Amino acid sequence: MSSVETLGGLERRLNISIPQTQFRGEIEARLKQLGRTAKVHGFRPGKVPFKVIEQQYGHQVEQEVLGESLQRSFAQAAQENKLQVAGYPKIEIKTQDLSAPLIEYSATFEVYPEVVVGDIAAESIERLTFALSDADVDNTLNTLRKQRATFAKVDRAVQKDDQVRIDFSGKLDGVVFEGGEAKDFSVVLGAGRMLPDFEAGIVDMKVGETKSFDMIFPADYHGKDVAGKKVTFTISLHAVEEARLPEVDTEFAKALGVENGDVAKLKEEIRGNLNRETQRRLTARNKDNAMEVLLKVGQLEVPKALLESEAQNLMQQTLRDMESRGMKVPKGMQLPTNVFEERASKRVKLGLILAELVKKHDLRAKPEQVKAMVQEYAQSYEHPEEVIRWYAADASRLTEVENMVLEDNVVAWVMSNAKVTDTKIELNALMENN
């Protein structure tokens, strides 16, 4: 027997009673099974009296069987009352005497919320578009050349893209600040290693020259002591080296993995890699735009149990990321879960909205879509057929792909129903880290 109480919001309580006979027989059966193998001092295996087994193992087995019985009865009661349980219930046994005819207990839990998706047609959304050009391929090829550049000394003033060897000293209010001084420091101008204003102060200098100039650090600079402040740098130039880029020839192509050194094939591979990477980034950026619209129009209450679980997941993911970066993470280390709550709430809310849309508009991943995505992903590897077999060998791997296809289907649905504005984006802007 069961009854339901609404405690407020999404919280519910089921009051349930189950006959003691429902699990007492299971306890006896398990104790008898245990008696066949249990090792008790003074008795041969299989010859231990039932009373001895009951005294030694009875409480443990009773708790195990009772716990399983409560879980089964709760699941059945939730189903009978058409309750969609979010998270795990908090069980409280009301009956003190477990030998009583009826065992009464309560289960407190949350249910999944009603999800209301507002009027998508009234929302505006930006859809980024990109068309790869020959110039993009050539620029990427040039970048690869710069990465393999050699440097030779030259007798002229410093220009952009040169490598220079300098001494520098930076002073804040007349005092050298931490990290603001170095000797025989080598840097390639334009490589992004130093601040643009610092590099600009080196351009046009000649070997043997010393100069001073003022510059203001960005307000968001990582060094808090100098962030947003004016400092004075003094730089002495010791050497200037000019970049010598390798020719785009057979040897260059071989160095980049084209075995036969075919330059045309190298450019074809660059184009293919750029197409795959730009499409991946476009998909991700447009998906983010679509998800923001769904968060805006979606109306629902987020279950606390799901929020807490997702915050825990994000915390554990952060700890794993810290370890992967070489940081020492003490065993059992915990981070405050409240710092993850905003992200967790957003992820839970999106998950519930997506589930509602998939069910309502039949946006599930179709087998042919999953197959196409696996094949597309495999093309970025040297042996695509091995990657395809790897996915096919494990259903859980295909489930991950199915989830990605499902999200793509939702994005397509949003784009087809909202007010879409197409915006062209350049390669450099698309490849920037956001």
N, C-alpha and C positions, 0 to 999 in steps of 0.2 A: 504494500500500500504506500501511496505517496501523495504529498500535497505541495503546492508551489506558493512561495511568498515572494512578492516584489519588494526589495529593500530600498529601492531608489536607483534611478539611472539604469545602468545595465546589470546591476547586482541582483541576484536571485538566491533563494534558499529552498532546497528540496528537503522536506521532512519525510523520511522513509523508515519503514519497519520491515524486517525480514524474519521469517521463522528460524528459530535456533536449529531446528532439524535440518534446515537447508544446508548447513555447513558442518554439523556435528558428525554426520556419517563420513564426510570427506576427511575430517581430522582422524577418526579411527582408522580409516583405510590407509592413510599416510603413515600413521604410527606402526601399523602392522607391516607395511612395506619396509619401513625403516628397521624394524626388528629383525628382518632377514639378513641384514648386513652390518648392523651396529656392533661396535666392539665395546663391551662393558667388562670391566675387571671382574674376574671370578666366574664368567660365563663364556661358553663357546659361542662363536658367531651363529646366529639363527636359533639359539636356545635361550635367549634372554626373555624372562617372563614379561608379559605385556604390561603389568603394573610397573615394573622397573623402567621399561621404555617410556611409559606415560609420565612417570615422575621426572625422568631425566630430560625428555625432549618435548613433553606435552605443551608447555607454555610457548615454546618457540614455534611449534607446528600450528598451535591454535592461532597465534598472531598472524602467521603467514596465510592460513586458510581464511581467517576472518577478513584480512586485508583484501584478498582476492575476491571474496564474496561481496564485500562492500563495493568494490570497483565494478563488478558485474551488475549488481543491483542498481547502482547509480547510473550506469550507461543505459540500462533498460528503462529506468524511470525517466531519464532525460529524453529518450526516444519516444516514450509513451506520451510525454507532455510537450513534444515537439519543440524542445529547447536546443538551440545550437550553442554548445558550451565553448567559451573562449578561455583558454588556459586550463589550469588544473583546479579542481575543487578543494576547499578546505573541509576536511571531514571531522565531525565531532560526535563521538559515541555518547548517547544519552543514558543508555541502560548500564547500570553498574554491575549487575550480576549477569555474566555472559551465559549462564545456564538457564536464564529466564526463557519462557516460551517464545517471546518476541524480542528481537534486538532492534532498538530504535536509535536512529542517528540522523544528523542533519548534514547537508552538504551545501556550503556557501560558495558561489562562483559568479562569473560574469557570462553574459550571452553576447553573441555577435550583434552589432548594431544594425539598424536599418540604414541602408546607404541610399542617399538621394543625389543623383547627378543632375545638376541644373542645366540650363539652356546653353549648350555648346554653340549653337548657331549664333548666339549674341556675342560671342567672344572673338577677339582678334588675336591672331598668332602669326609670328614671323617664321617663314620657312627658308632656311639658307640653301642656296644652290651654288654649284661649282662645276666648271668645265675645265678640264686639264688641257693646257696648251703646250705647244712645242717649246715655248719660252720657259715654261715651268720645268720641263725635262732638262733643258739646257742649263738653267740656273741650278738645279739639283746636281747635275753633272759637275758644274763649276764648284759647288760646295764640296763635293767629294774630292776634287782636285786640291782645294785649299786644305782639306784635312790631311792630305799627303804631301804638303808643300815642304820644300827644303829652304833654308835661308842662307844668304851669302852677304858678306859685309859690303857696304857701299859708302862712297865718300860724297854725301849730299845731306841736305836737311831731311828731317823726319817727315814721312808721309803716312797717310792712313794705310793700314794693313802691314806696315813694317813691324819687325821685331826689334825692340830696343832693350838695352841694358842700362839701368839707372841706379842712382842712390836717391832716396827721397826722405823728406822729413816734414811731417804735418804738425802744426802747432795750433792749439786752442787757447786763446788768451795768453799767448807767449810760452805755453808749456806743451811739450810733445805728448800727444794723447796715445792711449793704449792701441797698438797695432798701426800707428801712424808713421813708422820709421822702418826703413830697410836699406841694405847695402847690396850692390851687384844684383839687383832685382831684374829679371827678364820677363817681358810681357809682349804679347802680340796685340797691337792696337786694332780695335774693332772686333776682338774676339769675345767681348762682353765680360771679361774678367774684372776690369776696373770701371769706375764710374765714367760716363761720357765726358763730364767737365774736367776730370783729371787727365784723361787721354788728350783732350783738346789742348791742354796746357803744354803737352809734349810736342805736338805737331809743329813743324818748322824749326825746331831746335837743331843745333849742330853739335857734333862730338866735341867735348871739352867745354861746352857751354853750361852755365848754371843760371837758373832763373827762379823767381818766386812769383806766386800769384795767389789770389784769394778765390775760394769757392765755397758754396753753401751745400751742405749735405742734404739729401732728400729728407723730408719730415718722417718718412716711414723707414729710414735706414736702420739696419739691424743693430748697429752700434749706438745704443741709447745716449751715450755721453756726447756724441757729436750730431745726432739726428736733428735736422732743421737748423744747425748752427753754422756760422761762417768760420772757416779755418784758413790758415796760410800754409801753403806747401812750398818747399824749396827743393828743386830737382836738379841733379847733375847728370848729364848724358855722357855715357862712356862708349857706346857702340850703337850703330844702326845696321840692321840687316834687312835686305829686301827678299820678299817671298819669290821663290822660283817654283811655278806650278808645273807638274808633270804633263807631258803631252798626252792627248787622248789617242792612244795607239794600242797595238796588240798587247804590249807589256802591261799597260795600265788596265786594260780589260781583264787580263789574266789575274792581276793583283786583286781585282774586285770579284773574282770567282767565276769568270767566264772561261772555261777550260781551253777553248780553241782561240781565245783572244779576239773574237769577232766584235768589233766596236758597235755594229748595228744591233747585234744581239744584246750587248750591254745596255744600249739605249732602250731597247724593247723591254728589258727586265726592269729598268728604272721606271719606265712608264707604267708597267704592270703593278709594281710595288706602290707607286704613287697613287694609282687608281684605287687600289685596295685600301690604303691608309686614309686617303681623303674621304672615301665613301664611309669608312668606319667612323671617322670624326664627324662627318655630316650627320650620319645616323644618330650618333650620340648627342650632338648639339640640338638637333631637331626633336629628339626624344625628350630632352630636358625641357624644351619649350612647351611641348605637348603636355608633359607631366605637371608643369606649373599651372597650365590652364585647368587641368583636372583637379588639382588641389584647390584652385580658386572656386570652382563650381560645385565641388563635392561637399555634401553636408552629412556629417556623421559624428557620433561620439566614439572616441578611441578607447577601447577596453584597457584598463590599467594593467591587467595581466599580460596582454600582448605588448604593451609599451615597456614594461619592466623586462620582459624576455628579450625584446629587441635591443634595449639599452645594454643588457648583459652581453649580447652577441657582438655589438659594436665595441664594447670594452675589450672583449677577448680578441677581436680582430685587430684592435689597436696594439695590444700587447704582442701579438704575433708579428705585426708590421715592425714594431720596435726591435724585436729579436732578429728579424730578417735584415735589418740595417746594421746589425752588429752591436746593438746596445745590450748591455747586461740587464736582464729582467729577473729579479729575485723570484724564486719558486713561490707560488701562491700569492704573488703581488696582485693587488686590486687597485683599480682607479675609481674615483667617484663617478657613479653612474649618472648623476644629475647633469654632468657636462655633455652627456650623449642624448639626453631626453628630447631635445628639439629635433635632432636628426632621426631619432627612433620614432617619434610621433609622425614625422613626415613619411617615413618608410612604411609604417603600419597603415597609415591612412591611405597611401597610394595603393598598397597591396589590396586593401578592402575595396577601393574604388575599381581597380582593375578587375578583381574577381566578379564584381557586379556587372561591369560592362561586358566581360567575356561571356557570362551566363545569359545576359539579356540580349546581346547582339550576335551570339555564336561566333566569337572571335578566337576560338581555340586554334592551336597550331595544327595544321594539316600535315600528314606524312610527307607529301611532296615538298612542302615548305621546309621541313626539317632536313630532308635529304639535300635540298638545294643549298641550305646554309652550311651544312657540313662540308659539302663539296667545294663551296666558295672559300671557306676557311682553310681547307686542306691545300689549296693552290699556293699558299704562301710558304709551304714547306717543300723540301727537295724531293721527297717521295710522298706525294699526295695520297696514293692508294693505301699506304701504311696508316696514315692519320684517319682515313675513312674507316678502315678495319678496327682501329683502336676505339673509335666512338661506337661502332656497331657491337663491340664485344661487351659493353656494359650499359645496361638500361639507364643507370643513374647519370651517365655522361650525356646520353640523348635527352634526358629530362632537362638538363641545363640548357641545351639547345632549344628545346621546346619552349622553355620560359622566355628565351630571347626572341623567338619567333612570335610568341604570344604578345610580347611588348611591342614588337614591330606592327602587329595587326591592330593593336590599340592606337598606336601613333597614326597609322594610316586612317583609321576611323575618325580620329580627332581632326586630322587635316582635311578630311573630306566633308566634315560637318561645320567646322569653324570658319571664320572670315580670315582667309590666308593671304598674306602678303609675301611674295617671293623676293628675296634679297640676295644678290650675287655677292660672293665673298672671295677675296684673293687668297692665293695659296699660303702666303706668310701669315695672314690673319687666322686662317683655318688651322695651321700647324702650331699656333701659339698654345702654350699650356694655360688653361683657365683655372 
